[in-house]
Amino acid sequence: MGLEDEIQRVEDKLEETPVNKATEKERGRLKARIAELKEEKQQKQKGTGETSGYAVKKQGDATVALVGFPSVGKSTLLNQLTNADSDTGAYEFTTLDVEPGMMKHRGANIQILDVPGLIGGAAEGRGGGTQVLSVVRNADLVLVMLDPEEMRYDKITGELYDAGIRVNMSPPDMKVEKKGRGGINISTTVDLDIEEDTIKQLMQQKGYTNAEVVIREELDLDRFIDGLMRNRKYVPGITAVNKMDLLSDPEREEYKEKYDLLISAEEGKNLDELRDMIFESIGLIRIYMKEKGEEPDREDPLILREGDTVENALEVLPGDMKDRFKKAKVTGESSKFPEQKVGMDHELMDEDILELNLRHV
């Protein structure tokens, strides 16, 4: 029996198993087995090159995967946002390969990849879905594009979820540490709906005999299994509804509540708002470098990520600045006062002005 047949067999078994406390251990076992089989399938596909058909070199400060079903206007949006010249047309499967483009915004170079339109069963490899999803896994942001004539948000996110891609989710707040002996010990800081025996069974199924498990969030079986798997990718996401011109007033109000932004790729409406949203959702920040006695360079900022420190800036800057670092002065949101003297561990914020004091060699 092949992997796909085995996955289908276990999924059918899970479907037949009722949801209640008495069946929790069995459902947990089946879910964990499905996750293991899908991870095994993914590893085999990597080994045979099945996921390499759309390999694209990551460039710029960040990469965005533009995802949607065929004919939603992705190519048109790519052309509007970037310097790309992707073929466009009002029919399905215009984009047959990954189309890259570079969006320049707030001093950042953000690579946008228009991936071939998803179809149902993409996570299982239909329509080249495996290769498409491998590109999405490597992105810093997923931009889901919807068409008001065919709103299939749940289907798209379902395909991503089945491929182990968790959009707008954080990793489970849990820690698993292998031990040499003592069995499996579980400690929690919250009340759990999962039985302790179920957790121990899932741990053993995953190969843990002796381990310390610390759980700090209320999680269900799926979240706990996610915490044990190695192939989960957690990535921020934006959902944009295209062709806003076709929407009635009630539809506009409804979609504004449910989704991040309404746009018209064809007419160029709300694209500045989308650019801002992309920049902020990735968590990019601009750092203006300053030489002593001169004005800061606001035309060509250093692009970092939220939470980055002066040390991270030194690692990005050319040459041996980190080795020569003495101290820094920071002016901006992260400083208590202008030109505050800081060390390497100082956390920077958007539009900070950074002046470095380096040892001469």
N, C-alpha and C positions, 0 to 999 in steps of 0.2 A: 504493500500500500504506500503510495506516494505521500509527500508532506501535505499537499493540498487536500487529498482525500482524507487524511488523518485529521486535519484541522476541521474539515466539514463534519466528520463523524463526531468529534468532541463538541463542536458547536451545536449539532443536532441534539446531542445528549443533554447539553446545558439547557436548551430550549424546552426539553421535555421535563426538566426537573423543576418542580414548583418552588416558589419563593416563600420560605418560612424559616423559623428558627431551627426546626428539626433537620432541614436540608442545607443549613449554612455551610457546614464542613464540606459536603459533597459539591456544592456550587463553587465554593472557594477552590477546591481541588481542580475542578474542571476549568475555571477561569484561569488559574495559574498554568494549567497545562496548555491552554490555547495561547497564552502569552509566550510560553517557552517555545512552542512550535512556530509561532510567527517570527520570533527572534531568530530561531534556527534557519528559517526560510530566508530571512533577510541576510544573514551571514553567508549562506550558500550563494545567494544572488550576487553579493559583493565578490565572492571568490570566482564566479564564472563571468564577471563583467557585465551582468544584466542591468546593473544600476549605473553604468558608466556612459550610456549613450548620449546623455545631455550634459556631460562634464563641462563646466564653465569656470574659468579662473576667477576667483573673487578679487575684485579691485575696489579702490576707493576706501572711504572711511567706514562703510557699512553696506550690507546687501539686503535688498528687499525682494521677496518672491511674490509676483503678481499672479494670483490664483483665481480660477473661476471655471465654470463650464464653458463649452464652446460658444462662440458668437455673442459674448456679453460686452465686447468693446475693449478688451485688454490691449490689443495692438494700438488702437487709437489713443488710449490713455498713455501708453508708453511713449508714443511719438510726441504727445503734448508735454509730458513731464521731462523728457530727456532729449538727447541729440540723436536718438535712434531713428531708423527709417524702416520700421516693420511694415510688412504688407498688411493691408486692411481690406475687409470686405464683409458684406452683410450676409455671410453664409458660414456654415460650421467648418472648423478645422483649418482656418486661414493660417494659423501658426503651427508649423509642423516640427519646429525645433525651438530650442530656447533662444529668445531674442534679448540680448543685453542692451542696456542704455545707461548713460550716466546723468543723474540729476544733480545740478549744482544749486545748493540752497543754504543760506546763512553761512557761507564759507566752507561748507562740507561737500564732498563728492560722494554721492550715494548711488550705488549701482542698483538698478532695477532690472529684474529678470522676468520677462514675459514667458511663462512656461506654457507648453501645449495644454489646451483645454482639458480639464478633468472630465472623465465619464464615470458612470456608476461601475463599481468594482475596481477602481483604480488601485486601491490598496492591495488587491489580489493580483495585480499585474495587467488588468485589461487595458487595452488602448495605450500601451506603453506607460501605464500608471506608475509602475515601480520606479522607472527612470525619472519621471516627473517629480515624484515625491522625494526622491533622493536629493534633488536640487532644493526642494522646499526645506528639507531637514537642515541644510547648511546655511540657510538664510538667517539674518538677524531680526527680520520682521516679515510677517505674512500679511499681504494686502489682499483681502478677499473681495472680489468684485461681483456684484449681483445685477441681474437684469430684471426690471419690474414685470416683464412679461412671463418670467419663469423664476420666481424666488425660491431658490433651493439651498438656502443657507445651511439647514440641518444636514442635508446630504453632503455638502462640501466639507463641513466640519467633521461629519461622521467618517468620511474617507480619510481625512487627516488623522483623526483619532485612531482609526484602525491601523494606520501606519506608524503609530507610536508618537505622533506629533501632537503635543498638548498646547493649544493656542490659548493665550491669556490665562494660563494656569501656572502656579508655582509648584516646585517639587514638594512632595509630602514632608511635613515637618516631623521626621523620624530619623533615628540613627540606629544602624545595625553594626555591631562590632563583634568579630569572631573571637572566641576564647579557646583555650586549650582543653578546658574541662568545665564541668558544672552544669551541663545541659543548657536549655534555652530559658533565660530569665527575662521577664517582661515588666517594664515599669512605665507608667503613664502619668501625665499631668492633667488629663481630661477623662471624662467618662466615655467609654467606647461601647458601640453597639455590637462589635465583633467579639465573639467568645474567645477566651484565652487559648482554649484547645484548638480553635480554628487557626489562630495565629501561629501556634507551634507546629501544626500540621503543614501550613504553607511554608514555614521556614525549613522544615525537614524536607519537603518536596523540592525546595530550591537548593538543597545540599548543606544546610546548616545543621550541625549536631550540637555544638556548644556556641552560644552567642548571647550578648547583651542587647536587648531591644528597648529603645527609649522612644515613646510616641508622645508628641506634644500637640496634636490636633485631633479633632473628632473626624475620623476617616472611615470610609466604607471599605468593602472588600477590594473594589477596583483601585482605590487610592493606595491601599496597603500593598497590593501587587505591584503597582507602579513603582513604589519605593524599593522593591526588591529587584526590579528589572534594570538592565544596563542600557537598553536601547531607546529610552524615552528622551524626547527632545522638547524642552519647554521654551516657547518663543512667543513674544508679544504679537498681537494682531490688530488690524483695523478692518472694518467692513464698510465698503462704500457701495451705495446703490446708484448705478449709472442710469442715464436717460431720464433725469428728473423732470424733464419737460413733459414726459408722457403721464406723469402722476396727477391724479386729482388732488384737490385740497385735503380731503380726508386721508388719502393715502400718504401724502407728504407728512401730515401730522403723525400718523401711525409709524412711518418708517424713521422719522426723526427720533422717536422714542426708542425704537428697537435697535437701530444701527448707528454707526458713528457719524456718517456724513452722506448727504445726497449730492451727486455731481452730474455734470454732463460732459463727458469726454469730448464729444463732437463739438459742442459749443464753448468749451473751456470754462464752464461755470464751476465755482467753488474749488478750483484747482490750487489756488494759493493757500486756502485753508487746508487742503489735503497735504500739500508740501510741509506746512508747519506741523501737522499731525504726525507725519512720518518722522520728521526730525525729532520731535518730542517723545514719541512712542518708543523709538530706539534708545532714547536716553542719551543723546549726544549733547555735548556742551562745547562752547567756544572759549578758548583761552587766548587773550591778547598778550603777546610777548612784548616786553619793553626793555630797551637798553638804557643804561644809566644816563640821565640828562636829556633823554629824547622822548618823543611822544610814542604811545603804544601803537603797534601795527594792527589796525582794525580791518585792514583789507584782506589779510591772509592769516586768519586765526589758526591756532593749533586745535585740532578736533580731538576731544577725549570723550569718555563716558561718565555718566553720573556715578559718583562715588570714587572717581580717580583722584589720586593725590599728586603732590609735587613730584614724588618719585616716579609715578607713571608718566608724567610729562617728560622727565629726564630720560626715561627709557625710549620714548618716541623721538625725541630731538636727536639730530645727527651728532656724530663725534663722541667724545669721551666726557660729556658734560656731567654725567652721574659720578664718575671718578673724581672730577675736579670740583664738585659741589661744596660750597661753604655754608651758604644760607640763601634765603629768598625773601622777597618782599611781595606781599599780595594786597591788592586793592579791589574791593568788590563785595559781592554778597557773602562770601565766605570769611571775610576779614572783620575783625571787631572795630577796626579803624583804618584809615588810609595808610598804605605802605607798612602794614603789620609784618614784622619779621617772623618767619615761620621756618620749620624744618621740612624734611622729606615726607613726613607722615601727615602733613596738612592736607585736608580734603578740599578740593577746588569746586567751584560752582560756575554756572554759565555766565560768561562775559567778565570773569575775573581778569584783572591785569596782573601779570606775573613778571617780576624782574629777578633775574638770577645773579648771584654773586659767586664767581668761580675762581678757583686757584689758577694762577698763571703757571705755565710749564715752559 
